[in-house]
Amino acid sequence: MDRKTIYFDHAATTPVSSEVLEKMLPYLKGNFGNPSSIYFLGRESKKAIEEAREKVANAIGANPREIFFTGSGTEADNWAIKGVAYSNRNKGNHIITTSIEHHAVLHACHYLESDGFEVTYLPVDENGLVSPEDVLKEIKPGTILISVMFANNEIGTIQPIKEIGKIAKDRGIIFHTDAVQAVGSVPIDVNDLNVDLLSMSAHKLYGPKGVGALYIRKGVKISSFIHGGAQERGRRASTENVAGIVGLGEAIKIATENMEENNKKLMSLRDRTIEEVLEKIPYTRLNGDRYKRLPGNVNFSFEFIEGESLLLMLDMKGIAASSGSACTSGSLDPSHVLLAIGLPHEIAHGSLRITFGKDNTHEDIDALMDVLPEIVGRLREMSPLYEKVKRGNQYV
Ligand SMILES: *Cc1c(COP(=O)(O)O)cnc(C)c1O
């Protein structure tokens, strides 16, 4: 990074770690062969892909034959949802998901609704938790798929995946989980959890952008999504992103091996930030479950301010974080996740997500706490509502 930045947005993306880059480089240069070619260079690429497949499989307790590489986490989600929907249409047209999924799942479901499928979007409680009983209640004879994310990218809440997996398994319904935020942060065993399909992405765990994977349990009926060549055993065509796949394999391996140690550090940063912010800044709430949450995630709502202004002012101090507004879509609508946990629009607007990574330090939090209370205070000075509260009028 040229300009000195304190980076607090690891849920958005992470840098490629030097260990991962080292493993990738040979496949961008000398070992550039097409994995489908039968000569030495091609075979070397093929071997690298199969080694990566093994690493990914090991990280989630799967068989390497059940791992299929994709072009992203978004593609893995789209494949899981549309692939199951279209190949199981003879059994029914009903899908159960939640109202706090990533747009890769939500928009795939909206698309299916436009094509005759029926989708139930489960509500969540005030901490963002899905209730397994709610899943059970919504199941009907035509239910062909349940898709519940492992951990939420905005508020960090970790869902009761094992309970939901058991419900799905007992009724013979295919169960997909978007584990893009969870892989490498939460121990995962697809057999223990009864998960049938699981989405991953490399760039959320110090791998490269533009590569992901979908775990597909042996025997699950799912149609192909990208048609063309015979790559990925004929199920996902196109010449493989060899370097990217190698990067994903190495990144998952490293993240899984270092999970415990990393999490201990992330949780100490997280818990300190939660305590200090709640103590030093009044009219603030923590979004997401206090304990069932990703080790590196904090998400606050500050009443009487706009998250966008807060982000810009933090940026001027060299701090990169995220807010709950869907700024990617160019709109300033508050996040669907924050609305789903019951926040009123104006409070959802004033939110801040900080997601820690392996290179953050307590000095980074010192720097944050040096400026955050003051910035929030200054923004509140501009709010007419806050004026009223300060004058002792009742909060309206
Ligand atoms: C980032 C993310 C995705 C999308 O992954 P890409 O590789 O960026 O397409 C999907 N789901 C969740 C929960 C994410 O955080």
Ligand as a Chemical Component Dictionary entry (heavy atoms), coordinates in Angstrom:
data_LIG
# 
_chem_comp.id                   LIG 
_chem_comp.type                 NON-POLYMER 
_chem_comp.pdbx_formal_charge   0 
_chem_comp.three_letter_code    LIG 
# 
loop_
_chem_comp_atom.comp_id 
_chem_comp_atom.atom_id 
_chem_comp_atom.alt_atom_id 
_chem_comp_atom.type_symbol 
_chem_comp_atom.charge 
_chem_comp_atom.model_Cartn_x 
_chem_comp_atom.model_Cartn_y 
_chem_comp_atom.model_Cartn_z 
_chem_comp_atom.pdbx_ordinal 
LIG C1 C1 C 0 -17.547 -12.154 -0.518 1  
LIG C2 C2 C 0 -18.714 -13.039 -0.327 2  
LIG C3 C3 C 0 -19.305 -13.711 -1.397 3  
LIG C4 C4 C 0 -18.856 -13.500 -2.819 4  
LIG O1 O1 O 0 -17.596 -14.047 -3.075 5  
LIG P1 P1 P 0 -16.785 -13.473 -4.365 6  
LIG O2 O2 O 0 -15.633 -14.418 -4.497 7  
LIG O3 O3 O 0 -16.359 -12.087 -3.991 8  
LIG O4 O4 O 0 -17.695 -13.511 -5.510 9  
LIG C5 C5 C 0 -20.367 -14.547 -1.146 10 
LIG N1 N1 N 0 -20.823 -14.731 0.092  11 
LIG C6 C6 C 0 -20.279 -14.117 1.168  12 
LIG C7 C7 C 0 -20.826 -14.385 2.521  13 
LIG C8 C8 C 0 -19.215 -13.245 0.992  14 
LIG O5 O5 O 0 -18.691 -12.629 2.058  15 
# 
loop_
_chem_comp_bond.comp_id 
_chem_comp_bond.atom_id_1 
_chem_comp_bond.atom_id_2 
_chem_comp_bond.value_order 
_chem_comp_bond.pdbx_ordinal 
LIG C1 C2 SING 1  
LIG C2 C3 SING 2  
LIG C2 C8 DOUB 3  
LIG C3 C4 SING 4  
LIG C3 C5 DOUB 5  
LIG C4 O1 SING 6  
LIG O1 P1 SING 7  
LIG P1 O2 DOUB 8  
LIG P1 O3 SING 9  
LIG P1 O4 SING 10 
LIG C5 N1 SING 11 
LIG N1 C6 DOUB 12 
LIG C6 C7 SING 13 
LIG C6 C8 SING 14 
LIG C8 O5 SING 15 
# 
